[in-house]
Amino acid sequence: MTTPRAVVVTRTTEYAELLARHGTRGQAAFFLQTRGRALDEVATRHTAVEDACREVERATPADWRRAQVDRAELSRFVFGPDDVVVVVGPDGLVANLAKYLDGQPVIGINPDARANIGALVPHPVAAAGDLMRSVASGRGRIVERTMVAATVDDGQSLVALNEIFVGQPGHQSARYRLAVGGASERQSSSGLIVGTGTGATGWCASLARVQAPGLPLPGAAEPGLAWFVREAWPSPTTGADLVAGVLGPQERLDLRVESDSLVVFGDGIEADRLTVTWGQELSVCRAARVLRTVAG
């Protein structure tokens, strides 16, 4: 059996970004002061992340291989089938990572419980070593989180952990024909969101509260997806009846583009997007892969 590799995933802290931009601690402090903030608060969060990474390094079994990757390098990093991924940072870092994995277990470490909700990084730093060993021995409890996939008729595709957005890049009116659950409607809206049970605690929760308060949103490990149309505009040629719903495990939402171009991206990362043009067709459904997070 191959020795596991612990891959620690981090993101550049705000403190490090400030120093890179302003050159010195004093200049960074002055910049923050002009905006009513203090450097000490930012530095404290930076120290918490650094301390957590050192603790994870010490807790990693001595015979394991090791690697560390920053969020900015994820698209170029090659994960192996025997990797145990340890995320040290906010919940959003797990969502940023998800599409680059294919079944590797993810241990979410929360370096600052005061700043992070901890839905995807629920574990304290002190638990890292025991969690790595339990995963390697097959004793770790795994939550298989549903992911969402978008596929274009030309073969392009992407997956996301929280949600997929379809709309105009400048948030102008997006025009398309929506087909779901045997119904179809031409629409003009500010975009369409299809989210998972993990995403149901974020953006989808806000949308549901306004558009469909009684809609039963799926749980993180459930195979269903929730979908919402933002600000559909009823006109002589467009409707506003199909604005929210839930897709079952084998169901999909289809969209035919009637704008010059629309963008499709996942988990808020617009830089990593697909562009679809007039007449192209897009399907959104449950992804074939899941994200395997370690619950304990």
Secondary structure, DSSP 4 states (H G I P E B T S, - for coil): -PPPEEEEEE---HHHHHHHHHSSHHHHHHHHHTTT--HHHHHHHHHHHHHHHHHHHHHS-TTSEEEEEEGGGGGG----TTEEEEEES-HHHHHHHHTT-SS-EEEEE-S-TTT---SS--B-GGGHHHHHHHHHTT-S-EEEEEEEEEEETTS-EEEESSEEEEE-TT---EEEEEEETTEEEEEEES-EEEE-TTGGGTHHHHHHHHH-TT--PPPTTSS-EEEEESS----SS---S--EEEE-TT-EEEEEE-SSEEEEEETT-TTSEEEEETT-EEEEEEEEEEEEEE--
